[in-house]
Amino acid sequence: MVMERTPLNNRWASEKWEAKSVVPDLDPTAPPRVLLDDAGRLQMLHSGLQIALQRDEAEGYYMNITSPQPKVFVLWRMEDAVAKPQLLTVSYHEGSRWLDSGETVDGVPLPLELVPWMAQFCEQHYKPEPRKKAKYATNKDKGRMGNWRPD
């Protein structure tokens, strides 16, 4: 997981942190290390984060891989003036719940090598709800208010 700090010319903030990309983790026990440090721009590689698929999130995975731009959602927090990623997900639903709860979440492009893995999981565990037939009101149906009139 690569996090990037870029300098800002702004009176309220001097820098901005964001998740930049997800890369295969060759050494999950490695401490965070600097990949790039020039002209105020800093990129750090964080190891040890995993993406695990769960059955109850299958619809969120399906929505992600069928979208025009599939993403990995990264939940991160500031610790000691450095942005540190905490969790990764490929579920639209889980990423939305994190955002709704007030967490800092960035979406980065989903690595193409993960798409077949996710598609196979969705094929096994995601069964779309059948569409329900629409019910329309008739003359016999007076609605919740009965024959109430505002006069």
C-alpha positions as CSV (number, residue, x, y, z in Angstrom):
1,M,0.0,0.0,0.0
2,V,1.5,3.3,-1.1
3,M,0.6,6.5,0.7
4,E,1.6,9.9,-0.7
5,R,2.1,13.3,0.9
6,T,2.1,16.3,-1.4
7,P,2.7,19.9,-0.3
8,L,-0.1,22.5,-0.7
9,N,0.0,26.2,-1.2
10,N,-3.0,26.8,1.0
11,R,-3.5,28.9,4.1
12,W,-5.4,26.2,6.0
13,A,-3.2,23.2,5.2
14,S,0.4,22.8,4.3
15,E,0.2,19.2,3.0
16,K,-2.2,16.6,1.8
17,W,-2.0,12.8,2.3
18,E,-3.8,10.3,0.1
19,A,-3.7,6.6,-0.8
20,K,-1.9,6.3,-4.1
21,S,-1.9,2.6,-5.1
22,V,-2.1,-1.0,-3.9
23,V,0.9,-3.3,-4.8
24,P,1.6,-6.9,-4.0
25,D,3.1,-7.4,-0.5
26,L,6.4,-9.3,-0.8
27,D,7.3,-8.9,2.8
28,P,4.2,-8.5,5.1
29,T,6.4,-8.0,8.2
30,A,8.5,-5.1,6.7
31,P,8.2,-1.7,8.5
32,P,7.0,1.3,6.5
33,R,9.7,2.5,4.1
34,V,10.2,5.6,2.0
35,L,10.0,5.1,-1.7
36,L,10.3,8.7,-2.8
37,D,11.3,11.9,-1.0
38,D,11.8,15.0,-3.2
39,A,10.6,18.6,-3.3
40,G,8.2,18.0,-0.4
41,R,6.6,15.0,-2.0
42,L,6.8,11.8,0.0
43,Q,5.7,8.3,-0.9
44,M,5.7,5.5,1.7
45,L,5.2,1.8,1.3
46,H,3.2,0.1,4.1
47,S,3.2,-3.7,4.3
48,G,1.0,-6.2,6.2
49,L,-2.4,-5.2,4.9
50,Q,-4.6,-7.9,3.4
51,I,-7.8,-8.0,1.3
52,A,-10.1,-10.8,2.5
53,L,-13.4,-11.6,0.8
54,Q,-16.5,-12.4,3.0
55,R,-19.7,-13.9,1.8
56,D,-22.0,-11.2,3.2
57,E,-20.1,-8.6,1.1
58,A,-20.5,-10.5,-2.2
59,E,-23.0,-7.9,-3.6
60,G,-20.5,-5.1,-2.8
61,Y,-17.7,-7.0,-4.6
62,Y,-20.0,-7.6,-7.6
63,M,-20.9,-3.9,-7.8
64,N,-17.2,-2.9,-7.7
65,I,-15.9,-5.2,-10.4
66,T,-18.9,-4.4,-12.7
67,S,-18.3,-0.6,-12.3
68,P,-16.5,1.4,-15.0
69,Q,-13.5,2.0,-12.6
70,P,-13.1,-0.8,-9.9
71,K,-11.4,0.3,-6.8
72,V,-9.7,-0.8,-3.6
73,F,-11.0,1.3,-0.7
74,V,-8.3,2.3,1.9
75,L,-9.2,3.4,5.4
76,W,-6.3,5.4,6.8
77,R,-5.6,7.5,9.9
78,M,-3.0,10.0,10.9
79,E,-0.4,8.8,13.4
80,D,2.6,10.9,14.5
81,A,2.1,13.2,11.5
82,V,2.1,10.3,9.0
83,A,-0.9,8.8,7.2
84,K,-1.1,5.1,8.0
85,P,-3.4,2.7,6.2
86,Q,-5.5,0.6,8.6
87,L,-7.8,-1.5,6.4
88,L,-8.5,-2.4,2.8
89,T,-11.7,-3.6,1.1
90,V,-12.9,-4.2,-2.4
91,S,-16.6,-3.9,-1.4
92,Y,-18.6,-0.8,-2.4
93,H,-20.8,-1.4,0.6
94,E,-18.1,-1.6,3.2
95,G,-16.2,1.4,1.8
96,S,-19.5,3.4,2.0
97,R,-20.0,2.3,5.6
98,W,-16.5,3.5,6.5
99,L,-17.2,6.9,4.8
100,D,-20.6,7.2,6.5
101,S,-19.0,6.6,9.9
102,G,-16.6,9.6,9.4
103,E,-13.4,7.7,8.6
104,T,-10.9,8.9,6.0
105,V,-11.2,6.6,3.0
106,D,-9.6,6.8,-0.4
107,G,-10.3,4.8,-3.5
108,V,-7.4,3.6,-5.6
109,P,-7.5,1.6,-8.9
110,L,-8.1,-2.1,-8.4
111,P,-5.1,-4.2,-9.6
112,L,-6.2,-6.1,-12.7
113,E,-4.9,-9.4,-11.2
114,L,-7.5,-9.3,-8.5
115,V,-10.5,-9.2,-10.9
116,P,-10.6,-12.9,-11.7
117,W,-10.3,-13.8,-8.0
118,M,-13.2,-11.5,-7.1
119,A,-15.3,-12.7,-10.1
120,Q,-14.9,-16.3,-9.1
121,F,-15.9,-15.5,-5.5
122,C,-19.0,-13.5,-6.8
123,E,-20.0,-16.4,-9.1
124,Q,-19.9,-18.8,-6.1
125,H,-21.5,-16.6,-3.4
126,Y,-23.6,-13.8,-5.0
127,K,-27.1,-14.5,-6.1
128,P,-29.0,-11.4,-7.1
129,E,-32.4,-10.9,-5.7
130,P,-35.1,-11.6,-8.2
131,R,-36.9,-8.5,-9.4
132,K,-40.3,-8.0,-7.8
133,K,-43.3,-7.3,-9.9
134,A,-44.4,-3.6,-9.5
135,K,-47.7,-3.0,-7.8
136,Y,-49.7,-0.1,-9.0
137,A,-52.6,1.6,-7.2
138,T,-56.1,0.9,-8.6
139,N,-59.4,2.7,-8.2
140,K,-60.3,0.1,-5.5
141,D,-57.2,1.1,-3.5
142,K,-57.9,4.3,-1.6
143,G,-54.3,4.4,-0.2
144,R,-53.4,4.9,3.4
145,M,-55.6,7.9,3.9
146,G,-58.8,6.2,2.7
147,N,-61.3,8.7,1.3
148,W,-59.9,11.6,3.1
149,R,-60.3,15.0,1.4
150,P,-58.7,18.3,2.4
151,D,-62.0,20.3,2.1
